[in-house]
Amino acid sequence: MKFWDSSAIIPLVVEEASSAALTQELHEDPHMLVWWATPVECVSALARLEREGLLDAAGLSQTLERLVDLELSWSEVQPIERLRIHATRLLRVHPLRASDSLQLAAATVAAEDQPRTLPFVTLDDRLALAAQREGFPVVDPGG
């Protein structure tokens, strides 16, 4: 099992340079663990691609269908008080955005405060550095 950040999920539903490597990563270990708000972050990223003209309406519909298929197979870390406490601490010690601190806090809670036990998959350099500093083995098939 690995924790997947939304930045690593988008290439699973939209063709990008890292898509093949991330698809292989998923095939090697198909049990995805994600933060509760990951679907919202993913839809936000996909809508941005449509607004920027990189996806047309039909392409957006197809990617949203692929996202729903992934959602049916992954497990989600729910929003609990302990997670919010971790996220707040992470914001004070790492240069993270709020959404990234929640991703990393969700992984911390999922790992039961033993980050070395849960690989963290991300394409976000800032989040990868924070995860590494927190003790997570960071998987970056795109890098």
Secondary structure, 3 states (H helix, E strand, C coil): CEEECHHHHHHHHCCCCCHHHHHHHHHHCCCEEEECCHHHHHHHHHHHHHHCCCCCHHHHHHHHHHHHHHHHHCEEECCCHHHHHHHHHHHHHCCCCHHHHHHHHHHHHHCCCCHHHCCEECCCHHHHHHHHHCCCCEECCCC
